[in-house]
Amino acid sequence: MSWIVLIVSGCLEAVWATALGKSAGFTKLWPTVVFGVALVLSMGGLAWAMRDISTGTAYAVWVGIGASLTVAYAMITGDEGFSVVKMLLILGLVGCVVGLKLVGEH
């Protein structure tokens, strides 16, 4: 269950990071509200998952999921340019996250 919560929290990290960018320095109401709610839920889920998953692994997975989804979303929406190199790097990041899950706690 901790891994599911961690994955959802990583997805919420992408939501708050994107909303932060869309908030224009907290001058736009709804992106700011989305940022605040997603931030609290994301951090809360990360904290909850860290009860069973080591800090280093949990944080790396959380950041990896959030970063890869944030960049992928930006490329899909056209906010960031697409390139094969960026896509390969994102896939490498995802591969590292999966690898951390597979090696587990020994």
VMD Tcl script that builds the backbone (N, CA, C; Angstrom):
set m [mol new atoms 318]
animate dup $m
set s [atomselect $m all]
$s set {name element resname resid chain x y z} {
  {N N MET 1 A 0.822 -1.198 0.000}
  {CA C MET 1 A 0.000 0.000 0.000}
  {C C MET 1 A 0.867 1.264 0.000}
  {N N SER 2 A 1.999 1.208 0.677}
  {CA C SER 2 A 2.893 2.366 0.732}
  {C C SER 2 A 3.385 2.758 -0.655}
  {N N TRP 3 A 3.653 1.757 -1.486}
  {CA C TRP 3 A 4.128 2.055 -2.840}
  {C C TRP 3 A 3.043 2.713 -3.675}
  {N N ILE 4 A 1.816 2.289 -3.508}
  {CA C ILE 4 A 0.707 2.917 -4.243}
  {C C ILE 4 A 0.559 4.372 -3.819}
  {N N VAL 5 A 0.596 4.612 -2.515}
  {CA C VAL 5 A 0.498 5.980 -2.001}
  {C C VAL 5 A 1.666 6.818 -2.520}
  {N N LEU 6 A 2.862 6.244 -2.551}
  {CA C LEU 6 A 4.037 6.961 -3.043}
  {C C LEU 6 A 3.883 7.322 -4.521}
  {N N ILE 7 A 3.383 6.408 -5.319}
  {CA C ILE 7 A 3.192 6.674 -6.744}
  {C C ILE 7 A 2.156 7.773 -6.955}
  {N N VAL 8 A 1.049 7.700 -6.227}
  {CA C VAL 8 A 0.028 8.755 -6.330}
  {C C VAL 8 A 0.612 10.093 -5.880}
  {N N SER 9 A 1.396 10.079 -4.833}
  {CA C SER 9 A 2.029 11.311 -4.339}
  {C C SER 9 A 2.996 11.884 -5.361}
  {N N GLY 10 A 3.716 11.021 -6.068}
  {CA C GLY 10 A 4.605 11.473 -7.137}
  {C C GLY 10 A 3.826 12.112 -8.275}
  {N N CYS 11 A 2.685 11.539 -8.599}
  {CA C CYS 11 A 1.818 12.138 -9.624}
  {C C CYS 11 A 1.315 13.501 -9.169}
  {N N LEU 12 A 0.964 13.602 -7.893}
  {CA C LEU 12 A 0.513 14.892 -7.358}
  {C C LEU 12 A 1.640 15.918 -7.335}
  {N N GLU 13 A 2.882 15.445 -7.250}
  {CA C GLU 13 A 4.000 16.383 -7.334}
  {C C GLU 13 A 4.013 17.054 -8.707}
  {N N ALA 14 A 3.745 16.263 -9.750}
  {CA C ALA 14 A 3.672 16.835 -11.100}
  {C C ALA 14 A 2.524 17.839 -11.201}
  {N N VAL 15 A 1.415 17.553 -10.521}
  {CA C VAL 15 A 0.270 18.476 -10.539}
  {C C VAL 15 A 0.651 19.795 -9.882}
  {N N TRP 16 A 1.262 19.725 -8.680}
  {CA C TRP 16 A 1.564 20.997 -8.010}
  {C C TRP 16 A 2.676 21.758 -8.719}
  {N N ALA 17 A 3.633 21.051 -9.306}
  {CA C ALA 17 A 4.704 21.748 -10.022}
  {C C ALA 17 A 4.145 22.475 -11.247}
  {N N THR 18 A 3.265 21.804 -11.965}
  {CA C THR 18 A 2.643 22.427 -13.134}
  {C C THR 18 A 1.767 23.596 -12.718}
  {N N ALA 19 A 0.969 23.405 -11.670}
  {CA C ALA 19 A 0.101 24.484 -11.183}
  {C C ALA 19 A 0.922 25.677 -10.702}
  {N N LEU 20 A 2.062 25.403 -10.086}
  {CA C LEU 20 A 2.932 26.493 -9.634}
  {C C LEU 20 A 3.371 27.343 -10.826}
  {N N GLY 21 A 3.753 26.698 -11.898}
  {CA C GLY 21 A 4.142 27.428 -13.098}
  {C C GLY 21 A 2.991 28.220 -13.699}
  {N N LYS 22 A 1.797 27.641 -13.651}
  {CA C LYS 22 A 0.616 28.305 -14.221}
  {C C LYS 22 A 0.081 29.419 -13.321}
  {N N SER 23 A 0.511 29.452 -12.060}
  {CA C SER 23 A -0.022 30.441 -11.112}
  {C C SER 23 A 0.549 31.839 -11.321}
  {N N ALA 24 A 1.582 31.957 -12.142}
  {CA C ALA 24 A 2.228 33.251 -12.416}
  {C C ALA 24 A 2.614 33.960 -11.122}
  {N N GLY 25 A 3.373 33.243 -10.301}
  {CA C GLY 25 A 3.820 33.839 -9.033}
  {C C GLY 25 A 2.689 34.033 -8.036}
  {N N PHE 26 A 1.760 33.094 -8.018}
  {CA C PHE 26 A 0.592 33.113 -7.127}
  {C C PHE 26 A -0.351 34.285 -7.408}
  {N N THR 27 A -0.370 34.765 -8.640}
  {CA C THR 27 A -1.283 35.864 -8.986}
  {C C THR 27 A -2.574 35.367 -9.636}
  {N N LYS 28 A -2.627 34.082 -9.994}
  {CA C LYS 28 A -3.844 33.500 -10.574}
  {C C LYS 28 A -4.453 32.561 -9.551}
  {N N LEU 29 A -5.731 32.789 -9.249}
  {CA C LEU 29 A -6.392 32.087 -8.140}
  {C C LEU 29 A -6.412 30.572 -8.298}
  {N N TRP 30 A -7.017 30.053 -9.368}
  {CA C TRP 30 A -7.236 28.613 -9.442}
  {C C TRP 30 A -5.953 27.801 -9.557}
  {N N PRO 31 A -4.984 28.210 -10.330}
  {CA C PRO 31 A -3.727 27.456 -10.291}
  {C C PRO 31 A -3.074 27.491 -8.909}
  {N N THR 32 A -3.233 28.597 -8.196}
  {CA C THR 32 A -2.677 28.693 -6.840}
  {C C THR 32 A -3.398 27.745 -5.898}
  {N N VAL 33 A -4.719 27.641 -6.020}
  {CA C VAL 33 A -5.495 26.721 -5.181}
  {C C VAL 33 A -5.109 25.279 -5.488}
  {N N VAL 34 A -5.023 24.951 -6.776}
  {CA C VAL 34 A -4.616 23.595 -7.176}
  {C C VAL 34 A -3.221 23.294 -6.640}
  {N N PHE 35 A -2.313 24.253 -6.744}
  {CA C PHE 35 A -0.963 24.088 -6.207}
  {C C PHE 35 A -1.014 23.733 -4.723}
  {N N GLY 36 A -1.748 24.523 -3.939}
  {CA C GLY 36 A -1.786 24.314 -2.490}
  {C C GLY 36 A -2.360 22.964 -2.102}
  {N N VAL 37 A -3.468 22.588 -2.717}
  {CA C VAL 37 A -4.107 21.309 -2.391}
  {C C VAL 37 A -3.212 20.139 -2.803}
  {N N ALA 38 A -2.687 20.197 -4.032}
  {CA C ALA 38 A -1.837 19.109 -4.512}
  {C C ALA 38 A -0.546 19.007 -3.694}
  {N N LEU 39 A -0.004 20.153 -3.282}
  {CA C LEU 39 A 1.219 20.148 -2.478}
  {C C LEU 39 A 0.990 19.446 -1.141}
  {N N VAL 40 A -0.085 19.808 -0.462}
  {CA C VAL 40 A -0.375 19.202 0.845}
  {C C VAL 40 A -0.605 17.701 0.700}
  {N N LEU 41 A -1.400 17.307 -0.296}
  {CA C LEU 41 A -1.674 15.882 -0.490}
  {C C LEU 41 A -0.410 15.121 -0.892}
  {N N SER 42 A 0.403 15.720 -1.754}
  {CA C SER 42 A 1.627 15.078 -2.196}
  {C C SER 42 A 2.618 14.878 -1.054}
  {N N MET 43 A 2.831 15.921 -0.281}
  {CA C MET 43 A 3.762 15.822 0.855}
  {C C MET 43 A 3.221 14.866 1.921}
  {N N GLY 44 A 1.916 14.936 2.158}
  {CA C GLY 44 A 1.305 14.026 3.133}
  {C C GLY 44 A 1.470 12.575 2.720}
  {N N GLY 45 A 1.244 12.298 1.433}
  {CA C GLY 45 A 1.418 10.934 0.939}
  {C C GLY 45 A 2.862 10.482 1.010}
  {N N LEU 46 A 3.785 11.373 0.684}
  {CA C LEU 46 A 5.203 11.043 0.786}
  {C C LEU 46 A 5.558 10.706 2.234}
  {N N ALA 47 A 5.102 11.526 3.154}
  {CA C ALA 47 A 5.384 11.284 4.575}
  {C C ALA 47 A 4.802 9.941 5.023}
  {N N TRP 48 A 3.583 9.658 4.578}
  {CA C TRP 48 A 2.921 8.405 4.961}
  {C C TRP 48 A 3.692 7.207 4.403}
  {N N ALA 49 A 4.115 7.296 3.137}
  {CA C ALA 49 A 4.844 6.196 2.506}
  {C C ALA 49 A 6.187 5.961 3.182}
  {N N MET 50 A 6.787 7.024 3.705}
  {CA C MET 50 A 8.096 6.903 4.347}
  {C C MET 50 A 8.040 6.133 5.665}
  {N N ARG 51 A 6.854 5.799 6.122}
  {CA C ARG 51 A 6.772 4.939 7.311}
  {C C ARG 51 A 7.280 3.542 6.997}
  {N N ASP 52 A 7.114 3.120 5.717}
  {CA C ASP 52 A 7.499 1.762 5.326}
  {C C ASP 52 A 8.626 1.708 4.300}
  {N N ILE 53 A 8.881 2.821 3.631}
  {CA C ILE 53 A 9.905 2.866 2.579}
  {C C ILE 53 A 11.005 3.808 3.055}
  {N N SER 54 A 12.247 3.417 2.861}
  {CA C SER 54 A 13.352 4.251 3.338}
  {C C SER 54 A 13.295 5.642 2.700}
  {N N THR 55 A 13.798 6.616 3.426}
  {CA C THR 55 A 13.737 8.008 2.989}
  {C C THR 55 A 14.383 8.214 1.624}
  {N N GLY 56 A 15.579 7.701 1.434}
  {CA C GLY 56 A 16.281 7.892 0.173}
  {C C GLY 56 A 15.529 7.307 -1.007}
  {N N THR 57 A 15.040 6.093 -0.854}
  {CA C THR 57 A 14.298 5.441 -1.932}
  {C C THR 57 A 12.980 6.157 -2.188}
  {N N ALA 58 A 12.238 6.458 -1.134}
  {CA C ALA 58 A 10.933 7.112 -1.287}
  {C C ALA 58 A 11.084 8.475 -1.954}
  {N N TYR 59 A 12.055 9.240 -1.515}
  {CA C TYR 59 A 12.242 10.574 -2.086}
  {C C TYR 59 A 12.664 10.496 -3.548}
  {N N ALA 60 A 13.571 9.590 -3.862}
  {CA C ALA 60 A 14.035 9.445 -5.244}
  {C C ALA 60 A 12.889 9.024 -6.163}
  {N N VAL 61 A 12.070 8.106 -5.721}
  {CA C VAL 61 A 10.930 7.660 -6.519}
  {C C VAL 61 A 9.931 8.794 -6.685}
  {N N TRP 62 A 9.630 9.502 -5.609}
  {CA C TRP 62 A 8.673 10.615 -5.625}
  {C C TRP 62 A 9.121 11.701 -6.600}
  {N N VAL 63 A 10.375 12.097 -6.495}
  {CA C VAL 63 A 10.913 13.133 -7.379}
  {C C VAL 63 A 10.976 12.627 -8.823}
  {N N GLY 64 A 11.390 11.395 -9.020}
  {CA C GLY 64 A 11.491 10.841 -10.365}
  {C C GLY 64 A 10.148 10.809 -11.077}
  {N N ILE 65 A 9.127 10.363 -10.369}
  {CA C ILE 65 A 7.780 10.337 -10.953}
  {C C ILE 65 A 7.319 11.755 -11.253}
  {N N GLY 66 A 7.462 12.632 -10.277}
  {CA C GLY 66 A 7.011 14.012 -10.463}
  {C C GLY 66 A 7.732 14.726 -11.583}
  {N N ALA 67 A 9.040 14.576 -11.635}
  {CA C ALA 67 A 9.822 15.256 -12.667}
  {C C ALA 67 A 9.498 14.725 -14.054}
  {N N SER 68 A 9.419 13.411 -14.192}
  {CA C SER 68 A 9.156 12.849 -15.517}
  {C C SER 68 A 7.761 13.207 -16.010}
  {N N LEU 69 A 6.765 13.169 -15.126}
  {CA C LEU 69 A 5.408 13.541 -15.542}
  {C C LEU 69 A 5.298 15.032 -15.849}
  {N N THR 70 A 5.996 15.855 -15.088}
  {CA C THR 70 A 5.961 17.301 -15.328}
  {C C THR 70 A 6.527 17.633 -16.705}
  {N N VAL 71 A 7.665 17.050 -17.041}
  {CA C VAL 71 A 8.278 17.310 -18.341}
  {C C VAL 71 A 7.428 16.712 -19.460}
  {N N ALA 72 A 6.920 15.505 -19.266}
  {CA C ALA 72 A 6.091 14.876 -20.297}
  {C C ALA 72 A 4.843 15.714 -20.571}
  {N N TYR 73 A 4.188 16.188 -19.514}
  {CA C TYR 73 A 2.999 17.020 -19.682}
  {C C TYR 73 A 3.341 18.310 -20.429}
  {N N ALA 74 A 4.447 18.919 -20.070}
  {CA C ALA 74 A 4.857 20.168 -20.731}
  {C C ALA 74 A 5.144 19.937 -22.212}
  {N N MET 75 A 5.727 18.800 -22.541}
  {CA C MET 75 A 5.982 18.507 -23.949}
  {C C MET 75 A 4.675 18.231 -24.699}
  {N N ILE 76 A 3.745 17.525 -24.067}
  {CA C ILE 76 A 2.464 17.215 -24.706}
  {C C ILE 76 A 1.659 18.484 -24.957}
  {N N THR 77 A 1.671 19.406 -24.015}
  {CA C THR 77 A 0.888 20.636 -24.153}
  {C C THR 77 A 1.597 21.696 -24.974}
  {N N GLY 78 A 2.840 21.452 -25.324}
  {CA C GLY 78 A 3.585 22.415 -26.126}
  {C C GLY 78 A 4.285 23.489 -25.324}
  {N N ASP 79 A 4.230 23.414 -23.992}
  {CA C ASP 79 A 4.932 24.382 -23.153}
  {C C ASP 79 A 6.446 24.178 -23.199}
  {N N GLU 80 A 6.848 22.978 -23.604}
  {CA C GLU 80 A 8.271 22.657 -23.706}
  {C C GLU 80 A 8.473 21.890 -25.004}
  {N N GLY 81 A 9.574 22.129 -25.648}
  {CA C GLY 81 A 9.849 21.458 -26.910}
  {C C GLY 81 A 10.099 19.970 -26.726}
  {N N PHE 82 A 9.688 19.211 -27.716}
  {CA C PHE 82 A 9.898 17.760 -27.711}
  {C C PHE 82 A 11.204 17.435 -28.420}
  {N N SER 83 A 11.903 16.453 -27.888}
  {CA C SER 83 A 13.053 15.908 -28.600}
  {C C SER 83 A 13.206 14.441 -28.200}
  {N N VAL 84 A 13.802 13.693 -29.091}
  {CA C VAL 84 A 14.036 12.277 -28.826}
  {C C VAL 84 A 14.966 12.126 -27.624}
  {N N VAL 85 A 15.951 12.986 -27.516}
  {CA C VAL 85 A 16.888 12.913 -26.394}
  {C C VAL 85 A 16.152 13.123 -25.073}
  {N N LYS 86 A 15.270 14.126 -25.012}
  {CA C LYS 86 A 14.492 14.348 -23.773}
  {C C LYS 86 A 13.652 13.126 -23.439}
  {N N MET 87 A 13.004 12.550 -24.461}
  {CA C MET 87 A 12.170 11.374 -24.217}
  {C C MET 87 A 13.003 10.205 -23.706}
  {N N LEU 88 A 14.179 9.990 -24.281}
  {CA C LEU 88 A 15.050 8.915 -23.819}
  {C C LEU 88 A 15.519 9.149 -22.382}
  {N N LEU 89 A 15.812 10.394 -22.048}
  {CA C LEU 89 A 16.224 10.707 -20.674}
  {C C LEU 89 A 15.079 10.486 -19.685}
  {N N ILE 90 A 13.871 10.865 -20.075}
  {CA C ILE 90 A 12.704 10.616 -19.204}
  {C C ILE 90 A 12.506 9.120 -19.021}
  {N N LEU 91 A 12.614 8.355 -20.097}
  {CA C LEU 91 A 12.479 6.901 -19.988}
  {C C LEU 91 A 13.573 6.319 -19.097}
  {N N GLY 92 A 14.771 6.870 -19.178}
  {CA C GLY 92 A 15.844 6.432 -18.279}
  {C C GLY 92 A 15.517 6.715 -16.828}
  {N N LEU 93 A 14.936 7.869 -16.580}
  {CA C LEU 93 A 14.523 8.232 -15.222}
  {C C LEU 93 A 13.457 7.275 -14.712}
  {N N VAL 94 A 12.478 6.982 -15.562}
  {CA C VAL 94 A 11.425 6.037 -15.185}
  {C C VAL 94 A 12.034 4.658 -14.920}
  {N N GLY 95 A 12.980 4.258 -15.748}
  {CA C GLY 95 A 13.658 2.982 -15.534}
  {C C GLY 95 A 14.371 2.925 -14.194}
  {N N CYS 96 A 14.979 4.015 -13.798}
  {CA C CYS 96 A 15.652 4.073 -12.494}
  {C C CYS 96 A 14.645 3.965 -11.347}
  {N N VAL 97 A 13.494 4.609 -11.497}
  {CA C VAL 97 A 12.449 4.524 -10.470}
  {C C VAL 97 A 11.963 3.081 -10.345}
  {N N VAL 98 A 11.702 2.440 -11.472}
  {CA C VAL 98 A 11.277 1.047 -11.444}
  {C C VAL 98 A 12.379 0.177 -10.805}
  {N N GLY 99 A 13.625 0.459 -11.149}
  {CA C GLY 99 A 14.733 -0.291 -10.560}
  {C C GLY 99 A 14.787 -0.171 -9.048}
  {N N LEU 100 A 14.526 1.025 -8.522}
  {CA C LEU 100 A 14.507 1.201 -7.066}
  {C C LEU 100 A 13.405 0.357 -6.427}
  {N N LYS 101 A 12.278 0.243 -7.087}
  {CA C LYS 101 A 11.192 -0.596 -6.562}
  {C C LYS 101 A 11.615 -2.061 -6.597}
  {N N LEU 102 A 12.251 -2.475 -7.682}
  {CA C LEU 102 A 12.602 -3.876 -7.842}
  {C C LEU 102 A 13.670 -4.352 -6.866}
  {N N VAL 103 A 14.637 -3.482 -6.554}
  {CA C VAL 103 A 15.674 -3.907 -5.610}
  {C C VAL 103 A 15.151 -3.927 -4.195}
  {N N GLY 104 A 14.114 -3.149 -3.909}
  {CA C GLY 104 A 13.430 -3.208 -2.611}
  {C C GLY 104 A 14.308 -2.942 -1.421}
  {N N GLU 105 A 13.784 -3.324 -0.292}
  {CA C GLU 105 A 14.471 -3.140 0.995}
  {C C GLU 105 A 15.162 -4.436 1.367}
  {N N HIS 106 A 16.491 -4.414 1.365}
  {CA C HIS 106 A 17.232 -5.628 1.730}
  {C C HIS 106 A 18.001 -5.385 2.995}
}
mol reanalyze $m
mol bondsrecalc $m
mol representation Tube
mol addrep $m
